Amino acid sequence: MENSKTTLANHLLLDEKIEEFWVFAYGSLMWKPDFDFSERARAHLSGFSRALCIYSWVHRGTKETPGLVFGLDKGGTCEGFAFKIPYEKRATTIEKLRARELVTGVYREMYEPLTLLKSPQYQKKALFYCAVQNHEQYAGQLTDEEKIRLIKQGVGRSGINTEYVLNTHKHLLQEGIEDAELHQLCEKIS
């Protein structure tokens, strides 16, 4: 019996009715996609918000000294970027994303509508990764002091946690995306 992850991938890879395949990015994927794309557009996702809500045990920390990374948490809205993937690149893109995002199971694949903030605006479904709230790496709501402590201690196979958070904030600002809570946090960790 196929699990939901396999079923979703098969649907995305085999359904020829999906003329445009998009991937939504809200964190480091915005500035380091590591896959080929034919178009990049600012996008708005409803029902989820960008949050530092994941204890990082691999990319920006270890199990012994975790860092803190972004996840899409339920509720609110999130502005980021959608990448249009050429049909012939779907399989390799999904493979690369899974190797990056599904290392420990703290993220779940979703394929839901978002709004492309183009002229004119329109909706498309996109693949994205949201936080699994009942996973042991889900941090939920933390105090600023706890976030700062985790970010400052975190170092993993993808680098220093502080650089990751500051880089994400820098790229959001460069794209004209305001995140007041992240801005205040970055002032405290830089």
N, C-alpha and C positions, 0 to 999 in steps of 0.2 A: 504494500500500500504506500502511495506517495505521500510525503509530508507536505505541508502547505508551502514550504520554501521551494521545493522541487516543482510543485504544481504551478506556482507563480512564475518561476523561471521558464517552464515549458510554454506557458501561455504567452509570455513576452517574446519568446524566441520564435514560436511557431505560428502565432496568429497573424496572418498576412493582412488582416483588417486593420491592424495597428500601423497606420501609415507613418506616424511620427512618434518616435520613441524618445522620451525626455527623462533626464535625471535631475532631481532637485538637490542643490547644495546649499548648506546654511552655515558651515564651519570651514575647516581647512580645505574641503573639496572645492570651495569657491576659488581659492588661489593656488591650489595644487591638485588639479583634477586627475592627472595620471592616466587619462584615456583620450582617445580621439573624438572630436565632436565637430559638427558642421555649423553650429550656431550656438550663441550664448545670449540669454535674455534675462533681464531682471524679472523676478517672479514673486508672487505672494501666495502663501499657503495658509489656509484657515484651519482652525482646530488644533494647531500645534504651535509651540513657541520655542525659540532657541534658548537653551538654558545650560549652565554649567552644572549638570546633574548626573554625570557618569564618573565613577572612580576609574581612573585609567591604570590598568595593570600591565599593559603591553606598550602602546605607542608613546605615552607621556608619563609613565611611572611603572612601578612593579607592584606585586601583591603586598610585599613587605612595606614599601614606601609609595603608596599610590599618588598619582597626580589627579587632576580634575579636567575633564574634557566636555565639550558640548554634546548635547543630545537634543532631539526634538521631543519636548515633553507635551503631554496632552493639555489642551486649553490654549486660548489666545490665538495669535497669528504670528507668522514669521515671514520676513522678507529676505530673499536670497537670490540665487541664480539658478536657472534651468539650462541644461545643456542638451541640445538636440543631437542624438546619436544616429549616424548613418545605419541603414538597415544591415549592411554586411558587417558592422562592428558591434551589433547587439551582444552576441555571445561572449566576445572577449571583454567587452565593457562590464557585463554582469559578473564575469569571472574575476576581473580585477577588483571590482567593488566588493565582492564577497570576501576576497582575500584580505581586503583592507578593513572592512566594517564588521564582518561576522566572526572575528577571531575568537571571542569568548561567549557570544550569544546574548550580549547586553543590548544589542540593536535588533529590531525586527524589520524585515522588508515590507514596504507598503507600496501600493500602486493606486494613487488617488488623484482627483482633480486639483489643479492649482490654476492661478491666473497669471498668464504671461503679460507683463506690463509693457506691452508694445503698443504701437499705434496702428490699428485699433487693438485694444485689449481683447484677449480671448482665453478660453479655458482649454486646457489639455490635461490628460492624465500624465503623471510622472512617477518614476520609481524614486523612493527615498527611504531613509532609515530612521526609525523613531526608537526612543528609549523603551525598554521593557521594564515596567515599574516593579515587577515582583522578582527581578534579578538581583543577586547579591551585590552587583556593582552599581546599582541604581542608588545615587546619593540623595535624590529628592531635594528638598529645600534645606540649604545650609546657611549659617550666618556668614557674613562677609569675612569675619576673622577666620572661620574654618576654611572657607574657599581660598583665602590668601595663603594660609598655612599649607594646604594641599598643593596649590599651584607652585609655590616657592620650593617645595621639596621634590616635585615630580621630575623625573628624568627617565625616559624609556627609549626603545629602539628607534623611534622617530625623532628624538631630540628632547630638548628642555621644555618643560611645561609652560614656563613664563613666556618663552618666545612664541609658542603656539597661540596663547591667549592674546598677547600683544599684536601678533601678526594678523590674527582674525579681526581684531578691532581696527587695525590700520587699514585693512582691505575694505572693511565695511565703510569706514569714513571716506576712503578714496572713491567709493561708488555712491556716496551720498546717502548711505543707510545709517540712520541714527539709532543707537542703543544706549540710552542714558545709564542704565544699570551697569552695563559692561564698561562704559566710559569711566564711571566712578571707581570701579574695581581696578581698572588699568592704571589709574592715577596712583593707587595704593601699592601696586606691585612693581611699577617701573622705577 
